[in-house]
Amino acid sequence: MARACRPTPQLGSASRTMRLRSMIGDPREKLRASWAILSDAVRRFGDTRASEAAASIAFYTVFSLFPLLLSLIIGGSFILESEQVQQWVLEVVVEFFPVAQQLIERNIRGVLELRGTVGLVAFIGLAWSATGALTILARNINRAWTEASPRNFFQDRLVALGMVGGMAVMLVISSISSAVLNVLARLDVPLVGELAVNGTSLWASLLSIVPRLFVFFILLGLYYGVPNTKVRWSEVFWGALVATCAGEIATNGFSWYLSSGIVHYELIYGSLGTVVALMLWIYIGVQIILFGAHVSAAIARRTAAGRR
């Protein structure tokens, strides 16, 4: 009897390669699709004048930043201890604001010491004051989706208040996560065999990832909840990821720019140099947030076109 033919190792390897390519897809096609999405996002970013909107948002943020940070601290204090929330907010400021860190920290501490105990009504008033910049931000995120209908004034304010509440919740969750990680480090739990968790490069990386995850989930919530149209998580995921990575690059780049000695704002603007540098950084950050929204919207348009 003739023996059954067995595939040669070369044929088996080729078959596995073909199956892998079918699962992953054609890399060149993926690259073309990514380029088309980015091109669409850039075009729509320019059509909606998002860069001009970022400039106006940066201006309003200067007046809304301190009420926003204070409302986050006070809102989180309803659940956690005030000192704990305050310390975590200040750590976030140091982490994500390469400029004006001392100015922001000094003003927050001074205002909290003068205010004393803040009730619910005062907290709502403070949160309302913080929504000035967030209202314009939400309106421009909504514009990224061509099919999204605009909201009226009161709806925009409610969305902005919801954004403040969402950030307060994320602040509490992130603060609890940081506390849990610190407790685990003190317990000296073994990671692999006898190797302790605390002091390892993996542990240091985990601690540095927590604030980035905080930003990523805030952006994910913004891109999913703010547009006044149906949005899918798979679409906003990539926009939030692009904005988070771009924000990290911009933070490191802007920190280097300020420390390099290339520019001295205090020599040009005097005592206003710190405020000018802060406005420039906010302008860059808002552009990144809006571009992430346009990336998500471009993915949504491409997905919808593929279903037709």
Backbone as CSV, one residue per row, in Angstrom:
resi,resn,N_x,N_y,N_z,CA_x,CA_y,CA_z,C_x,C_y,C_z
1,MET,0.839,-1.201,0.000,0.000,0.000,0.000,0.876,1.255,0.000
2,ALA,0.397,2.208,-0.734,1.174,3.459,-0.797,0.997,4.242,0.488
3,ARG,2.082,4.777,0.973,2.008,5.562,2.200,1.417,6.939,1.928
4,ALA,0.677,7.459,2.935,0.073,8.790,2.779,1.153,9.846,2.637
5,CYS,0.908,10.759,1.749,1.880,11.832,1.516,1.824,12.836,2.659
6,ARG,2.978,13.196,3.167,3.054,14.186,4.227,3.652,15.470,3.665
7,PRO,3.147,16.622,4.142,3.697,17.881,3.625,5.135,18.070,4.064
8,THR,5.920,18.575,3.188,7.315,18.851,3.532,7.369,19.985,4.545
9,PRO,8.473,20.077,5.329,8.582,21.171,6.306,8.451,22.543,5.668
10,GLN,8.961,22.679,4.396,8.874,23.982,3.743,7.424,24.363,3.471
11,LEU,6.617,23.344,3.011,5.213,23.618,2.737,4.455,23.940,4.014
12,GLY,4.785,23.227,5.104,4.121,23.505,6.383,4.420,24.896,6.885
13,SER,5.679,25.310,6.729,6.059,26.665,7.144,5.354,27.713,6.301
14,ALA,5.259,27.460,4.996,4.564,28.408,4.115,3.092,28.512,4.466
15,SER,2.491,27.358,4.836,1.078,27.361,5.212,0.843,28.175,6.476
16,ARG,1.754,28.019,7.448,1.621,28.793,8.692,1.782,30.282,8.417
17,THR,2.705,30.623,7.519,2.916,32.031,7.172,1.678,32.630,6.521
18,MET,1.040,31.852,5.632,-0.169,32.327,4.968,-1.300,32.542,5.966
19,ARG,-1.426,31.601,6.928,-2.475,31.754,7.946,-2.218,32.983,8.804
20,LEU,-0.942,33.215,9.156,-0.596,34.382,9.970,-0.902,35.673,9.222
21,ARG,-0.582,35.700,7.924,-0.863,36.898,7.129,-2.354,37.156,6.994
22,SER,-3.127,36.071,6.901,-4.577,36.237,6.777,-5.179,36.799,8.053
23,MET,-4.581,36.435,9.215,-5.083,36.958,10.489,-4.669,38.411,10.685
24,ILE,-3.415,38.725,10.373,-2.911,40.082,10.583,-3.389,41.030,9.491
25,GLY,-3.450,40.529,8.263,-3.793,41.380,7.135,-2.550,41.867,6.417
26,ASP,-2.758,42.461,5.295,-1.649,42.982,4.505,-1.083,44.231,5.183
27,PRO,0.206,44.217,5.582,0.778,45.399,6.250,0.694,46.657,5.398
28,ARG,0.870,46.495,4.076,0.800,47.674,3.203,-0.603,48.267,3.174
29,GLU,-1.606,47.386,3.216,-2.983,47.869,3.253,-3.279,48.576,4.574
30,LYS,-2.748,48.000,5.673,-2.916,48.639,6.986,-2.266,50.022,6.994
31,LEU,-1.081,50.109,6.385,-0.370,51.388,6.345,-1.140,52.413,5.524
32,ARG,-1.690,51.985,4.389,-2.480,52.901,3.552,-3.736,53.371,4.278
33,ALA,-4.377,52.445,5.010,-5.580,52.813,5.758,-5.248,53.807,6.870
34,SER,-4.122,53.568,7.569,-3.715,54.480,8.643,-3.402,55.862,8.087
35,TRP,-2.731,55.890,6.932,-2.405,57.179,6.309,-3.669,57.920,5.878
36,ALA,-4.630,57.180,5.348,-5.892,57.799,4.925,-6.641,58.373,6.124
37,ILE,-6.628,57.657,7.245,-7.301,58.131,8.456,-6.629,59.396,8.978
38,LEU,-5.292,59.391,9.042,-4.570,60.566,9.525,-4.774,61.759,8.596
39,SER,-4.778,61.514,7.292,-5.000,62.603,6.331,-6.391,63.200,6.498
40,ASP,-7.376,62.330,6.690,-8.746,62.801,6.905,-8.840,63.600,8.196
41,ALA,-8.157,63.117,9.258,-8.182,63.821,10.545,-7.538,65.199,10.432
42,VAL,-6.409,65.278,9.729,-5.725,66.568,9.552,-6.591,67.531,8.738
43,ARG,-7.216,67.021,7.680,-8.074,67.872,6.844,-9.247,68.419,7.644
44,ARG,-9.912,67.537,8.384,-11.066,67.952,9.182,-10.635,68.874,10.330
45,PHE,-9.449,68.637,10.884,-8.890,69.486,11.934,-8.751,70.920,11.429
46,GLY,-8.287,71.064,10.184,-8.159,72.397,9.603,-9.497,73.003,9.228
47,ASP,-10.416,72.176,8.704,-11.728,72.688,8.287,-12.516,73.262,9.467
48,THR,-12.396,72.649,10.633,-13.133,73.115,11.814,-12.382,74.199,12.590
49,ARG,-11.218,74.602,12.064,-10.395,75.632,12.724,-10.109,75.256,14.179
50,ALA,-9.711,74.016,14.360,-9.454,73.520,15.712,-8.275,74.226,16.361
51,SER,-7.298,74.639,15.553,-6.147,75.343,16.112,-6.564,76.689,16.699
52,GLU,-7.475,77.399,16.009,-7.990,78.659,16.547,-8.816,78.408,17.803
53,ALA,-9.594,77.327,17.788,-10.383,76.983,18.973,-9.478,76.679,20.156
54,ALA,-8.342,76.024,19.895,-7.401,75.712,20.975,-6.848,76.981,21.610
55,ALA,-6.637,78.020,20.791,-6.150,79.291,21.329,-7.179,79.924,22.261
56,SER,-8.452,79.902,21.867,-9.496,80.473,22.727,-9.683,79.638,23.989
57,ILE,-9.574,78.311,23.859,-9.705,77.444,25.035,-8.557,77.690,26.000
58,ALA,-7.344,77.908,25.464,-6.196,78.198,26.329,-6.427,79.476,27.122
59,PHE,-7.033,80.480,26.481,-7.336,81.739,27.171,-8.344,81.506,28.295
60,TYR,-9.434,80.793,28.002,-10.451,80.534,29.016,-9.929,79.623,30.123
61,THR,-8.994,78.726,29.775,-8.479,77.794,30.775,-7.718,78.512,31.876
62,VAL,-7.052,79.605,31.529,-6.332,80.369,32.550,-7.282,80.810,33.659
63,PHE,-8.530,81.140,33.301,-9.520,81.565,34.291,-10.263,80.380,34.913
64,SER,-10.258,79.233,34.227,-11.014,78.076,34.717,-10.143,77.037,35.407
65,LEU,-8.807,77.145,35.250,-7.927,76.092,35.755,-8.009,75.949,37.264
66,PHE,-7.893,77.061,37.987,-7.902,76.975,39.443,-9.265,76.549,39.991
67,PRO,-10.389,77.090,39.487,-11.680,76.535,39.923,-11.825,75.052,39.608
68,LEU,-11.279,74.609,38.471,-11.368,73.193,38.111,-10.582,72.329,39.089
69,LEU,-9.335,72.706,39.362,-8.517,71.922,40.284,-9.108,71.931,41.690
70,LEU,-9.618,73.091,42.114,-10.235,73.176,43.440,-11.499,72.332,43.518
71,SER,-12.309,72.341,42.455,-13.529,71.531,42.464,-13.198,70.048,42.474
72,LEU,-12.119,69.653,41.805,-11.694,68.253,41.844,-11.258,67.859,43.250
73,ILE,-10.514,68.737,43.902,-10.068,68.452,45.268,-11.253,68.364,46.213
74,ILE,-12.165,69.332,46.118,-13.321,69.359,47.020,-14.261,68.201,46.721
75,GLY,-14.489,67.907,45.417,-15.347,66.781,45.058,-14.782,65.462,45.541
76,GLY,-13.478,65.277,45.383,-12.852,64.055,45.877,-12.845,63.973,47.386
77,SER,-12.863,65.132,48.060,-12.844,65.151,49.529,-14.144,64.651,50.136
78,PHE,-15.229,64.605,49.345,-16.472,64.033,49.854,-16.350,62.525,50.054
79,ILE,-15.353,61.911,49.402,-15.168,60.466,49.495,-13.898,60.119,50.257
80,LEU,-12.789,60.797,49.927,-11.510,60.536,50.569,-11.126,61.724,51.444
81,GLU,-10.025,61.570,52.184,-9.535,62.656,53.018,-9.030,63.798,52.141
82,SER,-9.279,65.024,52.588,-8.949,66.202,51.789,-7.456,66.286,51.494
83,GLU,-6.622,66.010,52.498,-5.180,66.095,52.309,-4.692,65.095,51.276
84,GLN,-5.286,63.902,51.291,-4.887,62.863,50.345,-5.220,63.273,48.909
85,VAL,-6.440,63.774,48.705,-6.857,64.201,47.366,-6.041,65.406,46.914
86,GLN,-5.826,66.350,47.828,-5.056,67.540,47.487,-3.647,67.169,47.044
87,GLN,-3.015,66.259,47.773,-1.664,65.843,47.423,-1.626,65.166,46.061
88,TRP,-2.655,64.367,45.768,-2.655,63.664,44.486,-2.873,64.635,43.329
89,VAL,-3.750,65.624,43.507,-3.972,66.625,42.458,-2.689,67.404,42.191
90,LEU,-1.974,67.752,43.246,-0.720,68.477,43.072,0.316,67.615,42.362
91,GLU,0.313,66.313,42.628,1.219,65.410,41.918,0.876,65.352,40.432
92,VAL,-0.420,65.368,40.118,-0.849,65.384,38.715,-0.397,66.672,38.038
93,VAL,-0.507,67.799,38.757,-0.074,69.087,38.207,1.416,69.046,37.885
94,VAL,2.206,68.517,38.821,3.650,68.432,38.606,3.975,67.508,37.439
95,GLU,3.180,66.425,37.312,3.438,65.424,36.269,3.121,65.943,34.874
96,PHE,2.024,66.687,34.740,1.532,67.022,33.406,1.595,68.505,33.068
97,PHE,2.086,69.330,33.989,2.283,70.744,33.682,3.770,71.054,33.809
98,PRO,4.504,71.054,32.697,5.940,71.331,32.772,6.246,72.754,33.215
99,VAL,5.249,73.640,33.164,5.457,75.039,33.523,4.497,75.433,34.639
100,ALA,4.864,76.490,35.342,3.996,77.119,36.352,3.588,76.159,37.464
101,GLN,4.416,75.154,37.745,4.064,74.200,38.793,4.002,74.872,40.160
102,GLN,5.007,75.683,40.472,5.028,76.363,41.765,3.897,77.375,41.875
103,LEU,3.596,78.065,40.770,2.498,79.038,40.774,1.173,78.350,41.074
104,ILE,0.900,77.234,40.393,-0.356,76.512,40.596,-0.429,75.951,42.003
105,GLU,0.653,75.322,42.454,0.651,74.708,43.787,0.476,75.757,44.873
106,ARG,1.170,76.874,44.752,1.084,77.929,45.765,-0.317,78.507,45.846
107,ASN,-0.947,78.744,44.717,-2.294,79.316,44.716,-3.330,78.336,45.247
108,ILE,-3.205,77.067,44.895,-4.167,76.074,45.381,-4.080,75.943,46.893
109,ARG,-2.866,75.832,47.409,-2.702,75.707,48.866,-3.217,76.955,49.578
110,GLY,-2.921,78.131,49.018,-3.370,79.361,49.652,-4.880,79.497,49.674
111,VAL,-5.540,79.162,48.558,-6.999,79.267,48.487,-7.657,78.267,49.420
112,LEU,-7.136,77.043,49.482,-7.722,76.028,50.359,-7.590,76.416,51.826
113,GLU,-6.485,77.040,52.191,-6.309,77.476,53.576,-7.275,78.600,53.928
114,LEU,-7.555,79.486,52.987,-8.463,80.604,53.246,-9.920,80.177,53.246
115,ARG,-10.250,79.186,52.404,-11.654,78.795,52.243,-12.175,78.019,53.443
116,GLY,-11.354,77.164,54.010,-11.834,76.306,55.085,-12.769,75.246,54.539
117,THR,-13.844,74.949,55.267,-14.796,73.925,54.855,-15.719,74.469,53.769
118,VAL,-15.899,73.679,52.715,-16.739,74.086,51.591,-17.939,73.163,51.517
119,GLY,-19.144,73.750,51.461,-20.358,72.952,51.390,-20.689,72.537,49.975
120,LEU,-21.797,71.815,49.849,-22.207,71.285,48.553,-22.580,72.407,47.590
121,VAL,-23.291,73.438,48.096,-23.709,74.548,47.231,-22.488,75.298,46.701
122,ALA,-21.524,75.548,47.582,-20.306,76.236,47.152,-19.525,75.395,46.148
123,PHE,-19.541,74.071,46.342,-18.858,73.180,45.401,-19.500,73.249,44.018
124,ILE,-20.837,73.276,43.969,-21.535,73.360,42.681,-21.199,74.680,41.982
125,GLY,-21.161,75.780,42.753,-20.793,77.069,42.169,-19.373,77.071,41.638
126,LEU,-18.478,76.416,42.366,-17.088,76.332,41.927,-16.970,75.490,40.657
127,ALA,-17.706,74.380,40.628,-17.690,73.517,39.442,-18.267,74.247,38.233
128,TRP,-19.298,75.064,38.469,-19.890,75.840,37.370,-18.872,76.821,36.794
129,SER,-18.088,77.454,37.666,-17.051,78.381,37.202,-15.973,77.654,36.408
130,ALA,-15.753,76.380,36.754,-14.709,75.604,36.084,-15.116,75.131,34.702
131,THR,-16.407,75.267,34.364,-16.897,74.708,33.104,-16.737,75.645,31.915
132,GLY,-16.204,76.851,32.137,-16.067,77.800,31.032,-15.249,77.235,29.883
133,ALA,-14.030,76.790,30.182,-13.164,76.232,29.141,-13.657,74.870,28.680
134,LEU,-14.204,74.078,29.608,-14.670,72.735,29.250,-15.859,72.791,28.293
135,THR,-16.692,73.822,28.425,-17.825,73.975,27.509,-17.353,74.155,26.070
136,ILE,-16.354,75.013,25.877,-15.820,75.234,24.527,-15.093,73.988,24.036
137,LEU,-14.387,73.309,24.942,-13.694,72.079,24.559,-14.683,71.021,24.089
138,ALA,-15.771,70.844,24.847,-16.786,69.856,24.470,-17.422,70.208,23.132
139,ARG,-17.667,71.492,22.905,-18.286,71.922,21.649,-17.386,71.592,20.457
140,ASN,-16.079,71.756,20.622,-15.159,71.493,19.516,-14.867,70.009,19.348
141,ILE,-14.933,69.238,20.419,-14.847,67.782,20.269,-16.048,67.281,19.488
142,ASN,-17.216,67.839,19.779,-18.436,67.442,19.079,-18.358,67.764,17.583
143,ARG,-17.681,68.852,17.229,-17.565,69.249,15.822,-16.711,68.284,15.003
144,ALA,-15.893,67.480,15.663,-15.049,66.536,14.926,-15.888,65.518,14.174
145,TRP,-17.076,65.201,14.694,-17.978,64.250,14.044,-18.945,65.036,13.157
146,THR,-18.868,64.818,11.865,-19.686,65.581,10.920,-21.176,65.349,11.126
147,GLU,-21.552,64.164,11.607,-22.967,63.843,11.779,-23.506,64.256,13.142
148,ALA,-22.655,64.777,14.026,-23.090,65.166,15.370,-23.813,66.508,15.317
149,SER,-24.980,66.577,15.927,-25.745,67.827,15.962,-25.284,68.683,17.134
150,PRO,-25.245,70.009,16.976,-24.800,70.887,18.069,-25.804,70.923,19.211
151,ARG,-25.302,71.223,20.414,-26.153,71.340,21.597,-26.412,72.813,21.893
152,ASN,-27.458,73.068,22.698,-27.712,74.443,23.117,-26.839,74.788,24.323
153,PHE,-26.975,76.026,24.808,-26.103,76.527,25.875,-26.193,75.668,27.136
154,PHE,-27.403,75.361,27.573,-27.576,74.622,28.822,-27.096,73.178,28.680
155,GLN,-27.299,72.584,27.515,-26.802,71.230,27.290,-25.277,71.197,27.314
156,ASP,-24.656,72.223,26.721,-23.195,72.305,26.752,-22.686,72.412,28.185
157,ARG,-23.357,73.215,28.999,-22.938,73.371,30.390,-23.111,72.074,31.178
158,LEU,-24.203,71.366,30.920,-24.426,70.091,31.606,-23.361,69.072,31.220
159,VAL,-22.997,69.057,29.943,-21.930,68.153,29.503,-20.619,68.514,30.193
160,ALA,-20.326,69.820,30.295,-19.099,70.258,30.957,-19.107,69.886,32.437
161,LEU,-20.268,70.044,33.105,-20.372,69.622,34.505,-20.165,68.117,34.631
162,GLY,-20.697,67.364,33.665,-20.465,65.925,33.662,-18.996,65.587,33.492
163,MET,-18.281,66.384,32.699,-16.843,66.186,32.532,-16.107,66.422,33.844
164,VAL,-16.513,67.461,34.588,-15.899,67.720,35.894,-16.164,66.554,36.837
165,GLY,-17.423,66.073,36.859,-17.749,64.936,37.712,-16.990,63.685,37.327
166,GLY,-16.858,63.442,36.017,-16.107,62.274,35.562,-14.646,62.343,35.956
167,MET,-14.050,63.533,35.850,-12.652,63.686,36.257,-12.490,63.499,37.758
168,ALA,-13.482,63.955,38.538,-13.426,63.757,39.987,-13.480,62.273,40.333
169,VAL,-14.350,61.526,39.646,-14.437,60.078,39.885,-13.129,59.396,39.510
170,MET,-12.574,59.753,38.343,-11.309,59.170,37.924,-10.190,59.527,38.888
171,LEU,-10.250,60.735,39.451,-9.253,61.151,40.429,-9.307,60.265,41.659
172,VAL,-10.520,59.991,42.143,-10.681,59.139,43.322,-10.186,57.725,43.029
173,ILE,-10.577,57.185,41.874,-10.159,55.827,41.512,-8.640,55.742,41.400
174,SER,-8.047,56.728,40.732,-6.600,56.725,40.568,-5.886,56.908,41.894
175,SER,-6.455,57.739,42.780,-5.867,57.936,44.103,-5.902,56.646,44.910
176,ILE,-7.025,55.931,44.831,-7.135,54.649,45.528,-6.141,53.644,44.956
177,SER,-5.995,53.636,43.631,-5.052,52.714,42.988,-3.626,52.991,43.447
178,SER,-3.270,54.277,43.523,-1.927,54.632,43.983,-1.710,54.200,45.427
179,ALA,-2.753,54.364,46.260,-2.645,53.939,47.654,-2.463,52.427,47.759
180,VAL,-3.204,51.675,46.937,-3.078,50.212,46.944,-1.678,49.795,46.517
181,LEU,-1.135,50.445,45.492,0.212,50.124,45.034,1.250,50.428,46.108
182,ASN,1.068,51.527,46.822,1.997,51.866,47.901,1.934,50.853,49.033
183,VAL,0.718,50.376,49.339,0.565,49.350,50.381,1.251,48.059,49.961
184,LEU,1.069,47.663,48.703,1.716,46.447,48.202,3.236,46.566,48.274
185,ALA,3.746,47.764,47.989,5.193,47.966,48.059,5.698,47.823,49.489
186,ARG,4.934,48.329,50.448,5.352,48.229,51.847,5.259,46.806,52.374
187,LEU,4.299,46.034,51.844,4.173,44.638,52.262,5.311,43.778,51.731
188,ASP,6.046,44.296,50.740,7.190,43.588,50.170,6.782,42.228,49.621
189,VAL,5.718,42.218,48.820,5.207,40.976,48.246,6.176,40.464,47.188
190,PRO,6.547,39.158,47.212,7.464,38.617,46.201,6.845,38.680,44.812
191,LEU,7.655,39.048,43.834,7.188,39.121,42.458,7.473,37.824,41.715
192,VAL,8.722,37.415,41.701,9.132,36.149,41.093,10.068,35.453,42.061
193,GLY,9.628,34.335,42.611,10.451,33.624,43.579,10.675,34.462,44.828
194,GLU,11.941,34.760,45.107,12.286,35.563,46.283,12.460,37.041,45.949
195,LEU,12.304,37.380,44.680,12.487,38.771,44.265,11.297,39.617,44.692
196,ALA,11.539,40.657,45.465,10.463,41.504,45.972,9.969,42.441,44.880
197,VAL,8.706,42.875,45.042,8.104,43.791,44.074,8.758,45.158,44.148
198,ASN,8.894,45.668,45.356,9.399,47.019,45.541,10.860,47.118,45.111
199,GLY,11.169,48.173,44.382,12.546,48.404,43.976,12.911,47.854,42.620
200,THR,12.031,47.094,41.989,12.317,46.549,40.665,11.958,47.565,39.584
201,SER,12.579,47.404,38.412,12.273,48.298,37.294,10.832,48.121,36.827
202,LEU,10.317,46.878,36.952,8.924,46.627,36.581,7.980,47.404,37.483
203,TRP,8.288,47.449,38.768,7.460,48.187,39.721,7.514,49.685,39.445
204,ALA,8.707,50.188,39.138,8.839,51.614,38.810,8.050,51.957,37.550
205,SER,8.077,51.057,36.573,7.307,51.286,35.349,5.815,51.289,35.634
206,LEU,5.379,50.386,36.521,3.962,50.315,36.873,3.500,51.605,37.539
207,LEU,4.327,52.142,38.433,3.971,53.391,39.107,3.904,54.564,38.129
208,SER,4.779,54.564,37.132,4.770,55.656,36.156,3.619,55.531,35.165
209,ILE,3.093,54.310,34.980,2.000,54.096,34.031,0.671,54.597,34.587
210,VAL,0.501,54.564,35.918,-0.780,54.919,36.533,-1.271,56.303,36.103
211,PRO,-0.453,57.373,36.162,-0.952,58.685,35.709,-1.297,58.707,34.223
212,ARG,-0.549,57.950,33.412,-0.848,57.909,31.982,-2.166,57.206,31.710
213,LEU,-2.429,56.147,32.474,-3.719,55.471,32.343,-4.854,56.399,32.746
214,PHE,-4.604,57.216,33.766,-5.581,58.205,34.213,-5.951,59.143,33.065
215,VAL,-4.948,59.643,32.354,-5.184,60.532,31.206,-5.876,59.782,30.076
216,PHE,-5.426,58.547,29.806,-6.006,57.762,28.713,-7.498,57.530,28.927
217,PHE,-7.887,57.154,30.135,-9.296,56.870,30.393,-10.141,58.144,30.389
218,ILE,-9.572,59.266,30.801,-10.294,60.540,30.692,-10.557,60.869,29.223
219,LEU,-9.533,60.717,28.384,-9.708,60.977,26.952,-10.691,59.991,26.333
220,LEU,-10.619,58.747,26.760,-11.546,57.733,26.257,-12.983,58.128,26.581
221,GLY,-13.201,58.601,27.823,-14.538,59.039,28.213,-14.990,60.280,27.460
222,LEU,-14.054,61.209,27.220,-14.393,62.426,26.467,-14.839,62.090,25.053
223,TYR,-14.051,61.278,24.379,-14.347,60.970,22.981,-15.584,60.095,22.827
224,TYR,-15.934,59.357,23.874,-17.119,58.503,23.793,-18.385,59.242,24.225
225,GLY,-18.288,60.054,25.278,-19.482,60.655,25.855,-19.836,62.033,25.335
226,VAL,-18.857,62.788,24.864,-19.122,64.170,24.461,-19.815,64.282,23.107
227,PRO,-19.410,63.548,22.063,-20.072,63.708,20.754,-21.566,63.417,20.825
228,ASN,-22.352,64.278,20.208,-23.810,64.137,20.214,-24.256,63.231,19.063
229,THR,-23.671,62.042,19.035,-23.990,61.027,18.037,-23.522,59.676,18.570
230,LYS,-23.868,58.624,17.863,-23.470,57.289,18.292,-21.985,57.074,18.020
231,VAL,-21.260,56.652,19.055,-19.819,56.434,18.946,-19.496,55.043,19.484
232,ARG,-18.574,54.359,18.828,-18.162,53.023,19.259,-16.836,53.099,20.010
233,TRP,-16.692,52.207,21.000,-15.473,52.181,21.798,-14.252,51.892,20.933
234,SER,-14.406,51.028,19.929,-13.272,50.678,19.067,-12.766,51.887,18.291
235,GLU,-13.622,52.854,18.050,-13.229,54.058,17.316,-12.506,55.051,18.221
236,VAL,-13.016,55.231,19.435,-12.414,56.225,20.328,-11.141,55.700,20.982
237,PHE,-10.961,54.378,21.018,-9.763,53.809,21.644,-8.503,54.340,20.976
238,TRP,-8.482,54.297,19.637,-7.274,54.708,18.928,-7.042,56.209,19.020
239,GLY,-8.114,56.987,19.021,-7.947,58.423,19.197,-7.376,58.766,20.560
240,ALA,-7.873,58.094,21.604,-7.355,58.320,22.957,-5.908,57.870,23.068
241,LEU,-5.574,56.761,22.409,-4.195,56.265,22.450,-3.245,57.226,21.747
242,VAL,-3.653,57.729,20.584,-2.826,58.695,19.848,-2.621,59.962,20.673
243,ALA,-3.695,60.473,21.283,-3.593,61.701,22.078,-2.733,61.492,23.317
244,THR,-2.854,60.334,23.971,-2.049,60.056,25.164,-0.570,59.990,24.820
245,CYS,-0.232,59.268,23.752,1.172,59.158,23.336,1.718,60.513,22.886
246,ALA,0.918,61.253,22.121,1.354,62.578,21.673,1.531,63.526,22.854
247,GLY,0.647,63.418,23.848,0.776,64.251,25.039,2.038,63.952,25.819
248,GLU,2.402,62.676,25.906,3.631,62.301,26.602,4.853,62.849,25.874
249,ILE,4.859,62.735,24.553,5.973,63.276,23.765,6.045,64.798,23.911
250,ALA,4.879,65.456,23.866,4.845,66.917,23.987,5.314,67.373,25.364
251,THR,4.938,66.636,26.410,5.358,66.996,27.768,6.870,66.952,27.898
252,ASN,7.472,65.858,27.440,8.931,65.736,27.516,9.620,66.769,26.627
253,GLY,9.059,66.986,25.429,9.655,67.961,24.527,9.569,69.383,25.054
254,PHE,8.432,69.740,25.643,8.263,71.095,26.168,9.138,71.306,27.401
255,SER,9.290,70.267,28.218,10.179,70.366,29.381,11.615,70.622,28.933
256,TRP,12.032,69.896,27.894,13.383,70.123,27.367,13.501,71.531,26.792
257,TYR,12.482,71.977,26.093,12.483,73.298,25.465,12.667,74.403,26.501
258,LEU,11.995,74.263,27.638,12.090,75.290,28.675,13.425,75.240,29.407
259,SER,13.959,74.021,29.584,15.211,73.879,30.330,16.452,74.058,29.459
260,SER,16.276,74.126,28.147,17.427,74.215,27.244,18.041,75.608,27.195
261,GLY,17.292,76.603,27.644,17.790,77.971,27.580,17.567,78.642,26.244
262,ILE,16.824,77.969,25.341,16.545,78.563,24.030,15.688,79.816,24.174
263,VAL,14.754,79.780,25.114,13.832,80.895,25.285,13.789,81.282,26.758
264,HIS,13.640,82.571,27.021,13.499,83.096,28.384,12.290,84.027,28.390
265,TYR,11.143,83.466,28.759,9.916,84.264,28.732,9.954,85.412,29.735
266,GLU,10.677,85.206,30.857,10.690,86.256,31.873,11.428,87.498,31.388
267,LEU,12.361,87.344,30.442,13.079,88.501,29.907,12.209,89.327,28.971
268,ILE,11.221,88.668,28.350,10.351,89.354,27.392,9.085,89.870,28.066
269,TYR,8.473,88.998,28.899,7.175,89.330,29.493,7.265,89.694,30.970
270,GLY,8.462,89.646,31.546,8.612,89.995,32.949,7.904,89.014,33.864
271,SER,7.126,89.550,34.809,6.427,88.702,35.776,5.332,87.863,35.135
272,LEU,4.912,88.217,33.917,3.881,87.449,33.212,4.463,86.274,32.430
273,GLY,5.778,86.089,32.478,6.412,85.034,31.705,5.889,83.650,32.034
274,THR,5.653,83.384,33.325,5.137,82.075,33.732,3.742,81.841,33.184
275,VAL,2.899,82.880,33.228,1.530,82.752,32.719,1.537,82.537,31.208
276,VAL,2.413,83.237,30.491,2.506,83.078,29.034,2.950,81.662,28.678
277,ALA,3.957,81.154,29.398,4.417,79.785,29.152,3.318,78.778,29.460
278,LEU,2.534,79.039,30.515,1.420,78.155,30.860,0.369,78.149,29.754
279,MET,0.038,79.333,29.227,-0.951,79.412,28.144,-0.462,78.686,26.893
280,LEU,0.841,78.799,26.601,1.395,78.097,25.441,1.284,76.590,25.614
281,TRP,1.577,76.115,26.823,1.484,74.677,27.068,0.035,74.191,26.974
282,ILE,-0.892,74.948,27.526,-2.309,74.571,27.440,-2.756,74.555,25.982
283,TYR,-2.289,75.522,25.207,-2.619,75.584,23.775,-2.153,74.320,23.054
284,ILE,-0.938,73.882,23.344,-0.414,72.655,22.733,-1.227,71.447,23.179
285,GLY,-1.515,71.371,24.489,-2.272,70.237,25.012,-3.674,70.141,24.441
286,VAL,-4.348,71.283,24.297,-5.712,71.278,23.751,-5.698,70.852,22.286
287,GLN,-4.692,71.289,21.534,-4.593,70.856,20.139,-4.455,69.335,20.051
288,ILE,-3.692,68.751,20.960,-3.528,67.293,20.977,-4.853,66.616,21.299
289,ILE,-5.588,67.149,22.278,-6.887,66.573,22.639,-7.852,66.631,21.457
290,LEU,-7.909,67.781,20.788,-8.818,67.927,19.652,-8.395,67.048,18.481
291,PHE,-7.098,66.904,18.265,-6.652,66.051,17.164,-6.995,64.590,17.445
292,GLY,-6.882,64.157,18.707,-7.301,62.801,19.051,-8.771,62.578,18.751
293,ALA,-9.599,63.605,19.004,-11.024,63.504,18.670,-11.217,63.372,17.167
294,HIS,-10.448,64.109,16.392,-10.573,64.037,14.933,-10.081,62.692,14.396
295,VAL,-9.089,62.091,15.048,-8.656,60.746,14.652,-9.781,59.744,14.878
296,SER,-10.428,59.818,16.038,-11.555,58.923,16.324,-12.684,59.128,15.324
297,ALA,-12.980,60.388,15.007,-14.050,60.678,14.047,-13.690,60.186,12.650
298,ALA,-12.409,60.297,12.264,-11.976,59.806,10.951,-12.106,58.289,10.868
299,ILE,-11.786,57.596,11.957,-11.965,56.142,11.996,-13.437,55.792,11.867
300,ALA,-14.298,56.561,12.539,-15.743,56.315,12.457,-16.249,56.503,11.029
301,ARG,-15.773,57.542,10.348,-16.206,57.772,8.964,-15.726,56.657,8.039
302,ARG,-14.502,56.196,8.244,-13.978,55.118,7.396,-14.721,53.812,7.662
303,THR,-15.040,53.552,8.934,-15.793,52.341,9.272,-17.186,52.385,8.665
304,ALA,-17.833,53.556,8.754,-19.178,53.693,8.182,-19.154,53.532,6.665
305,ALA,-18.116,54.067,6.006,-18.008,53.931,4.550,-17.788,52.477,4.144
306,GLY,-17.068,51.718,4.981,-16.824,50.317,4.672,-18.051,49.450,4.824
307,ARG,-19.020,49.913,5.645,-20.244,49.127,5.838,-21.254,49.359,4.723
308,ARG,-21.075,50.420,3.935,-22.042,50.722,2.876,-21.871,49.784,1.683
